[in-house]
Amino acid sequence: MAQHQAIAAVAAAIRGLIRERYPRDAFNTLTVEMYQAKEIEKGLTGDGFAILPWRVTINTQRRGRGPRVDIFGRRFRPSLPIDLSFLIIPVASSAEKQLRMLGWVMRALEDAGPITAAQLNDYLTEDNIFTVEEDVDLVCDPLALADQLNMWDRIRKHPLFVNYLVRMVLIDSNQALDDNGEVLERGFGVGMAEEAI
């Protein structure tokens, strides 16, 4: 399961996948960067993709998880399941190029499928954030109308965007659960008579 750097690793993997795969012959040079909302509100220049991590929530579907058990049988507090939301914003000098970029990125992220542990561990300096068997699903998640309008109010200069959701990123706890040791012997006291008074 993932360490506490998991959120940063997921964002870096999305950025890396777009950066490595965009067609240079169709778009020349594009910048692909993560931004904070305040930077996007000011307006972006140049051609590229802006990635805005904007919501982190607890995944309530799998909240009641049992303790995590490692390969040595040690028990730890349950992993924290979270969902991450990212806006992918194409920024271009013309509307046509912006639409072409949006179409390409949506198709490319759909084709990428689940993001594997190797990809998740590849873009940060730490290389063991996710274990080998872990991967995460990246799905296009259209915003509810209220959220869409709220986003348009916040980032008026870049109204064209698409929302992606990464579900069930499990962040592990390193806090061990106290065990009382192994049971070696039991005494039931069956058949023992009480002393009469």
C-alpha positions in Angstrom: 0.0 0.0 0.0 1.0 3.6 -0.5 3.0 5.9 1.7 2.0 9.4 2.6 3.6 10.8 -0.6 0.9 9.0 -2.7 -1.1 12.2 -3.5 2.0 13.9 -4.9 3.0 10.7 -6.8 -0.4 10.4 -8.5 -0.3 14.0 -9.6 3.3 13.6 -10.9 2.3 10.4 -12.8 -0.6 12.2 -14.6 1.7 15.0 -15.5 4.4 12.6 -16.7 2.0 10.5 -18.8 0.7 13.6 -20.6 4.2 15.1 -21.0 5.7 11.9 -22.5 2.8 11.0 -24.8 1.5 14.2 -26.4 2.1 14.1 -30.2 5.0 16.5 -31.0 4.2 16.5 -34.7 0.7 17.8 -34.1 1.3 20.3 -31.2 5.0 21.2 -31.4 6.2 22.0 -27.9 3.7 22.1 -25.0 4.2 22.7 -21.4 2.6 20.3 -18.9 2.6 21.6 -15.3 0.7 21.4 -12.1 -0.7 24.7 -10.8 -2.5 26.0 -7.8 -5.9 27.7 -8.2 -4.5 31.2 -7.6 -2.1 30.8 -10.5 -4.8 29.7 -12.9 -7.1 32.5 -11.8 -4.5 35.0 -12.9 -4.4 33.5 -16.3 -1.9 31.2 -18.1 0.1 32.0 -21.2 1.7 29.7 -23.8 0.4 26.4 -25.1 0.1 23.4 -22.9 -1.8 21.6 -20.2 -2.5 22.9 -16.8 -3.2 20.3 -14.1 -5.1 21.5 -11.1 -5.5 19.2 -8.1 -8.6 20.6 -6.6 -10.4 18.1 -4.4 -9.3 15.3 -2.0 -12.1 13.3 -0.3 -12.4 10.2 1.8 -13.8 7.2 -0.2 -16.8 6.4 1.8 -17.6 3.1 0.0 -14.7 1.3 1.6 -14.3 3.3 4.8 -14.7 0.4 7.3 -11.5 -1.4 6.4 -9.9 -3.9 8.7 -6.4 -3.6 10.0 -3.6 -3.8 7.5 -1.4 -6.9 7.8 2.1 -6.8 6.3 4.0 -9.8 4.9 5.5 -10.6 8.3 2.0 -10.8 9.9 2.3 -7.5 11.8 -0.9 -5.6 12.1 -1.3 -1.8 11.5 -4.1 0.7 11.7 -6.4 0.5 8.6 -5.3 2.2 5.4 -7.0 5.5 4.6 -8.9 5.3 1.3 -9.0 8.6 -0.6 -10.3 9.9 -3.9 -8.4 12.6 -5.8 -9.9 15.1 -8.4 -7.8 16.8 -11.0 -8.8 19.3 -13.7 -7.0 19.0 -16.9 -7.1 22.5 -18.7 -5.8 22.8 -22.2 -4.3 26.3 -22.8 -3.7 27.4 -26.4 -3.4 30.4 -28.6 -6.5 29.4 -30.7 -9.8 27.8 -29.9 -9.2 25.1 -32.5 -5.9 24.1 -31.1 -7.4 24.1 -27.6 -10.1 21.7 -28.7 -7.6 19.4 -30.5 -5.5 19.3 -27.4 -8.6 18.5 -25.2 -9.7 15.7 -27.6 -6.2 14.2 -27.6 -5.7 14.3 -23.8 -9.1 12.7 -23.1 -8.4 9.9 -25.6 -4.8 9.4 -24.3 -5.8 9.2 -20.6 -8.6 6.7 -21.5 -6.1 4.6 -23.5 -3.6 4.6 -20.6 -5.9 2.5 -18.5 -5.0 2.0 -14.8 -1.8 3.8 -13.7 0.6 1.0 -12.5 2.8 1.1 -9.5 5.9 1.4 -11.8 4.4 4.6 -13.3 3.4 5.9 -9.9 6.8 5.4 -8.5 8.7 6.8 -11.6 8.1 10.5 -11.3 9.2 11.4 -7.8 12.6 11.0 -6.2 11.3 8.2 -3.9 10.8 5.0 -5.7 8.9 2.9 -3.2 5.8 4.9 -2.5 3.5 2.2 -4.0 4.0 -1.5 -3.8 4.4 -3.6 -6.9 0.8 -4.9 -6.9 -0.8 -1.5 -6.6 -2.4 0.5 -9.3 -5.0 3.3 -9.4 -7.9 3.9 -11.7 -8.0 7.3 -13.5 -11.5 8.0 -14.8 -13.1 10.9 -16.5 -15.7 12.2 -14.0 -18.0 14.9 -15.3 -18.7 17.6 -12.6 -22.1 18.2 -11.2 -23.6 21.4 -12.6 -23.1 23.3 -9.3 -19.4 22.3 -9.2 -19.0 23.2 -12.9 -20.5 26.7 -12.4 -18.4 27.2 -9.3 -15.2 26.3 -11.2 -16.2 28.7 -14.0 -16.5 31.4 -11.4 -13.0 30.7 -10.1 -11.1 30.2 -13.3 -13.0 32.5 -15.8 -9.9 32.9 -18.0 -9.8 29.2 -18.8 -13.3 27.9 -19.0 -12.6 24.7 -21.0 -11.5 21.8 -18.8 -12.2 18.2 -18.0 -12.3 16.6 -14.5 -10.5 13.3 -13.8 -11.0 11.2 -10.6 -8.4 8.8 -9.1 -10.3 6.4 -6.9 -9.2 4.4 -3.9 -5.7 5.5 -3.2 -4.8 3.8 0.0 -2.5 5.6 2.3 -1.0 3.3 4.9 -0.5 3.9 8.6 2.8 3.0 10.2 1.1 2.8 13.6 1.2 -0.8 14.8 -1.7 -2.3 16.6 -0.7 -3.7 20.0 -0.9 -7.5 20.2 -1.1 -9.4 23.4 1.2 -12.1 22.1 0.5 -15.6 21.0 -1.8 -17.9 23.0 0.2 -20.8 24.1 -2.1 -22.5 26.6 -5.7 -22.3 27.7 -7.2 -23.4 30.9 -11.0 -24.0 30.9 -11.6 -25.3 34.4 -14.2 -27.8 33.2 -15.2 -30.5 35.6 -13.7 -28.7 38.7 -16.1 -28.9 41.6 -16.7 -25.9 43.8 -15.9 -26.3 47.5 -19.0 -26.5 49.6 -19.3 -24.0 52.4 
